[in-house]
């Protein structure tokens, strides 16, 4: 049969038939394609076009792209609407449909149903660039295993299937990798439960203890910190900002993401404290505003920072002078000063901005600060987490061993 002689309604039905031959269930086809295909068919009917009309489909695609640009569509919804138009056009032009996942590079080949689930899962969260790749890998591995087990729909997934998947992983993966799989499987199952695709979040099932090998990460020395700070031109607006950011990281040990999100209201100049809610843990944290850090921030705010309505302390140095989206940009500016300081390129291995945090924890312990207080200052949830920050083989920054009287009880209670 000549495909191009089919009416638009017949072509739409033929798309369903061809996708069924590719292994997709009717439920998957309905969820992933029906909305866009129905809209395209109605546009043809509205304009009294009996057969596939490329101009109408082009106008539809253009309208979908415009809605995406206007923020009316999520990434996942945009992809779903585009896929229907792509499948209709592919069948009309070639007379057949072939399986393809544009832009997906992975050894785990998924059905389009599971690709769609991943798109929605990723779009529903805010992921750090370093985390995004890992969580996507775990999701693809899980769904590929389900396909291997002939499970094509999440309606058929329960505790038994999840347990079997975890056991399967444990048979060929290292302990550290299993720790990550367990962590991200909890996030995946929680999302699938909250979105109505699983009957349970299986939190208890995925809460077994996985021991993780800890690698001692390097910390920068006092000499390195001083050298990096010396590379900053504090006479420029950018320099005033960067000096305050890096000094804040050295003295307080704040994570880059928390510095990026630091608000003017988080600084209590009268009491000399910085009070934030940590992005990673969601826990409140109060730290002393030391004189050197206070002077650096004040210099930037009064003599460098743009006069804007933004509530954030640190702004980009180029229009439209917004706040940093996350901590990545802060890590990049820190790395640029490391290079300028002439530090070896391989020194970046474990010595990024987070190394300032490790140095702060190490130096507090070296100065005799109790480990419980170190955990509190770093804002970690348990004392064991401080172990990766502790290394006593270099000079310590005595000035970091501050008196935390007055905030210790508050932080502990929070």
C-alpha positions in Angstrom: 0.0 0.0 0.0 1.2 3.5 -0.9 1.6 5.2 2.5 1.2 8.7 1.0 -2.3 7.8 -0.3 -3.5 7.2 3.3 -5.7 9.9 4.9 -4.3 11.7 7.9 -6.6 9.6 10.2 -5.4 6.4 8.5 -1.8 7.5 8.8 -2.2 8.1 12.5 -3.7 4.6 12.9 -0.8 3.2 10.9 1.7 4.8 13.2 0.1 3.0 16.1 0.3 -0.3 14.3 4.0 0.2 13.4 5.0 1.2 16.9 3.2 -1.9 18.2 5.4 -4.0 15.9 8.5 -2.3 17.4 7.4 -3.7 20.8 5.6 -0.8 22.4 2.4 -1.5 24.3 -0.8 0.4 23.5 -0.6 2.1 26.9 2.9 3.4 26.1 1.9 4.6 22.6 -1.1 6.4 24.1 1.0 8.1 26.8 4.0 9.0 24.6 2.4 9.9 21.3 -1.4 10.3 21.4 -1.5 14.0 22.6 0.6 15.3 19.7 -0.8 13.0 17.0 -4.4 13.9 17.9 -3.5 17.6 17.8 -2.0 17.2 14.4 -5.0 15.3 13.1 -7.4 18.0 14.4 -5.3 20.7 12.8 -5.7 18.9 9.4 -9.5 18.6 10.0 -9.8 22.3 10.9 -8.1 23.3 7.7 -10.1 20.7 5.7 -7.0 18.8 4.7 -7.7 15.1 4.2 -4.1 14.0 3.7 -0.8 14.6 5.4 0.2 18.3 4.9 3.8 19.2 5.6 2.9 22.9 6.1 0.5 22.1 8.9 2.9 19.8 10.6 5.7 22.4 10.3 3.4 25.0 11.9 2.6 22.6 14.7 6.3 22.0 15.4 6.9 25.7 15.3 4.1 26.3 17.8 5.5 23.6 20.1 9.0 25.1 20.0 7.5 28.5 20.8 5.7 27.2 23.8 8.9 25.6 25.0 10.8 28.9 24.6 8.0 30.7 26.6 8.4 28.3 29.5 4.9 26.7 28.9 6.3 23.2 28.5 8.7 21.1 30.5 11.5 19.3 28.6 9.7 16.0 28.9 6.4 17.4 27.6 8.3 19.1 24.7 9.9 15.8 23.7 6.6 13.9 23.8 4.9 16.5 21.6 7.8 16.5 19.1 8.0 12.7 18.9 4.4 12.4 17.5 5.2 14.8 14.7 8.5 13.1 14.0 6.9 9.6 13.8 4.1 10.8 11.5 6.5 12.5 9.2 8.9 9.5 9.2 6.2 7.1 8.3 4.8 9.4 5.6 8.2 10.0 4.0 9.8 6.5 4.3 6.8 4.2 4.6 8.2 2.6 7.8 9.3 3.3 11.3 12.8 2.4 12.7 13.7 2.4 16.3 16.0 5.3 17.3 16.8 7.4 20.3 18.4 10.6 19.1 21.0 12.0 21.4 21.1 9.0 23.7 24.6 7.4 23.9 24.5 4.4 26.2 25.0 0.7 26.1 21.6 0.3 27.7 19.1 0.3 24.9 15.6 1.2 26.2 12.1 1.3 24.8 10.7 4.7 24.1 8.4 4.2 27.1 11.3 3.9 29.5 13.2 6.8 27.7 10.1 8.9 28.4 10.1 7.9 32.1 13.7 8.9 32.4 13.1 12.3 30.7 10.3 13.0 33.2 12.3 11.9 36.2 15.3 14.1 35.3 13.1 17.0 34.5 11.4 16.7 37.9 14.5 17.3 39.9 17.4 19.8 40.2 20.6 17.9 39.6 24.2 18.9 40.0 26.2 18.3 36.8 28.3 15.7 38.6 25.2 13.9 39.9 23.1 14.0 36.7 25.3 11.5 34.8 25.3 9.0 37.7 21.6 9.1 38.4 20.9 8.8 34.7 23.2 5.8 34.5 21.5 4.0 37.4 18.0 4.7 35.9 19.1 3.3 32.5 20.7 0.3 34.1 17.5 -0.4 36.1 15.1 0.0 33.1 17.4 -2.1 30.8 17.3 -4.9 33.4 13.5 -4.7 33.5 13.4 -5.0 29.7 15.7 -8.0 29.9 13.3 -9.5 32.3 10.4 -8.9 29.9 8.9 -6.2 32.1 7.7 -3.5 29.7 5.6 -1.4 32.1 6.2 -0.1 35.6 2.8 -1.4 36.6 4.4 -4.8 36.8 7.3 -3.7 39.1 7.2 -4.4 42.8 9.4 -5.2 45.8 10.5 -8.6 44.3 11.7 -7.0 41.0 13.6 -4.2 42.8 15.2 -6.7 45.2 16.2 -9.0 42.3 17.8 -6.0 40.4 19.8 -5.0 43.5 21.0 -8.6 43.9 21.9 -8.8 40.3 24.0 -5.6 40.6 25.7 -6.8 43.7 27.0 -9.9 41.9 29.2 -7.9 39.5 29.7 -4.4 40.9 32.0 -3.0 43.5 30.9 -1.9 47.0 31.3 1.8 46.2 29.2 1.5 43.1 26.5 -0.4 45.0 26.4 2.5 47.5 25.6 4.8 44.6 23.0 2.5 43.0 21.2 2.2 46.4 21.2 6.0 46.8 19.8 6.8 43.4 17.4 3.9 43.3 15.8 5.4 46.4 15.4 8.7 44.5 14.1 6.9 41.4 11.5 4.8 43.3 10.4 7.8 45.5 9.7 9.8 42.3 7.9 6.9 40.6 5.8 6.4 43.7 4.9 10.1 44.0 4.1 10.3 40.3 1.8 7.3 40.6 3.9 4.9 38.6 4.8 2.6 41.5 2.6 1.3 44.3 5.3 2.1 46.9 8.5 4.0 47.3 10.2 0.9 48.8 12.2 3.1 51.1 12.6 0.4 53.7 13.7 -2.2 51.1 16.4 0.2 49.8 17.6 1.3 53.3 20.0 -1.6 54.0 23.5 -0.5 55.0 26.2 -0.5 52.3 29.7 0.0 53.5 31.7 2.4 51.4 35.4 2.5 51.0 36.6 6.0 51.9 39.5 7.6 50.0 41.5 10.3 51.8 41.1 13.3 49.6 43.8 16.0 49.5 43.5 19.4 51.1 45.3 22.5 50.0 48.1 23.9 52.2 48.2 27.3 53.8 50.9 28.3 51.4 48.8 27.3 48.4 45.8 29.2 49.8 47.9 32.3 50.2 49.3 32.0 46.7 45.9 31.7 45.2 44.6 34.7 47.0 47.7 36.7 45.9 46.6 36.1 42.3 43.4 38.1 42.7 43.4 41.8 41.6 41.3 43.3 44.4 41.2 46.7 42.6 38.7 45.4 40.1 35.0 44.6 40.7 35.6 41.0 39.7 38.6 40.7 41.9 36.8 42.1 44.9 34.0 39.5 44.4 36.4 36.6 43.7 38.6 37.4 46.7 35.5 37.4 49.0 34.3 34.1 47.6 37.5 32.2 47.9 38.4 33.7 51.3 34.9 32.7 52.5 35.6 29.1 51.3 39.0 29.0 53.0 37.9 30.4 56.4 34.3 28.9 56.7 34.5 25.7 54.7 31.2 26.5 53.0 30.3 24.5 50.0 30.5 26.3 46.6 26.7 25.9 46.1 26.0 27.5 49.5 28.3 30.5 48.7 26.5 30.8 45.3 23.1 31.0 47.1 24.3 33.2 49.9 21.8 36.0 50.5 22.3 39.5 51.9 19.8 38.6 54.6 21.9 35.6 55.6 24.6 37.9 57.0 23.9 39.3 60.5 26.4 42.2 60.7 25.4 43.1 64.2 26.0 39.7 65.8 28.8 38.8 63.3 27.2 35.6 62.0 26.4 33.9 58.8 23.2 31.8 58.9 22.1 29.6 56.1 20.1 26.5 55.2 22.5 24.1 53.5 21.6 23.1 50.0 23.0 19.6 50.3 21.5 18.6 53.7 18.6 21.1 54.2 20.0 21.7 57.7 20.5 25.1 59.3 24.0 26.3 59.9 25.4 29.3 61.8 29.0 30.4 61.5 31.0 33.3 62.8 31.7 36.1 60.4 35.4 36.6 61.0 36.9 40.1 60.5 38.9 39.3 57.4 35.9 37.7 55.6 33.6 40.4 56.8 35.9 43.1 55.4 36.2 41.3 52.1 32.4 40.9 51.7 31.9 44.6 52.7 34.4 45.8 50.2 32.7 43.9 47.4 29.1 44.9 48.4 29.9 48.6 49.0 32.5 49.2 46.3 32.0 46.6 43.6 28.6 44.9 43.6 26.0 46.2 41.2 23.1 48.1 42.6 20.3 45.7 41.8 17.2 44.3 43.4 18.9 40.8 43.7 18.8 39.3 47.1 22.0 37.3 46.5 25.4 38.5 47.7 27.6 37.5 44.8 26.5 38.4 41.3 28.0 37.7 37.8 30.3 40.4 36.5 28.5 40.6 33.2 24.9 41.7 32.3 22.3 40.9 33.3 24.3 40.6 36.6 22.3 37.7 38.0 23.3 35.4 40.8 25.3 32.2 40.1 23.0 29.3 39.2 25.0 26.8 41.2 28.4 26.1 42.6 30.0 25.1 39.3 30.8 28.6 38.2 32.5 29.3 41.6 34.6 26.1 41.2 35.6 27.3 37.7 36.7 30.8 38.9 38.7 29.1 41.7 40.4 26.8 39.2 41.3 29.8 37.0 43.3 31.3 39.9 45.0 28.0 40.6 46.2 28.0 37.0 47.3 31.6 37.3 49.2 30.7 40.4 51.2 28.2 38.4 50.1 25.1 40.3 50.5 21.9 38.3 47.6 20.8 36.2 47.4 17.4 37.9 47.0 19.3 41.2 43.3 19.6 40.2 42.9 15.9 41.0 40.9 16.3 44.3 42.1 19.8 44.8 39.1 21.8 43.4 37.1 24.2 45.5 35.9 21.5 47.8 39.5 21.0 48.9 39.1 24.3 50.9 36.4 22.6 52.9 38.7 19.7 53.7 41.5 22.0 54.7 39.2 23.8 57.1 38.1 20.6 58.8 41.7 19.4 58.9 43.0 22.6 60.4 40.3 22.8 63.0 41.2 19.3 64.3 44.9 20.2 64.1 44.2 23.2 66.3 42.6 21.0 68.9 38.9 21.6 68.1 36.7 18.7 69.2 35.5 16.5 66.4 31.9 17.1 67.4 32.4 20.8 66.9 34.1 20.2 63.6 31.1 18.2 62.4 28.9 21.1 63.6 30.9 23.8 61.8 31.0 21.8 58.6 27.3 21.2 58.8 27.6 17.4 58.4 24.9 15.2 59.8 27.1 12.8 61.7 30.6 12.7 63.2 31.7 9.9 60.9 31.4 12.2 57.9 34.2 14.4 59.3 36.7 11.6 58.9 37.3 12.3 55.2 38.2 15.9 56.0 40.8 15.0 58.7 44.5 14.9 57.7 47.1 16.2 60.1 50.2 16.2 57.9 50.4 20.0 57.1 50.5 23.3 58.8 47.1 24.4 60.3 45.3 27.7 60.1 45.1 28.7 63.8 42.7 31.5 62.9 40.1 29.0 61.8 39.8 27.6 65.4 37.2 30.1 66.4 35.2 30.4 69.5 31.7 29.0 68.7 30.2 29.7 72.1 26.7 30.9 71.7 25.9 29.1 68.4 26.9 25.6 69.3 23.7 24.8 71.1 21.6 26.4 68.4 23.2 24.4 65.6 23.0 21.2 67.6 19.3 21.7 68.2 18.7 22.4 64.5 
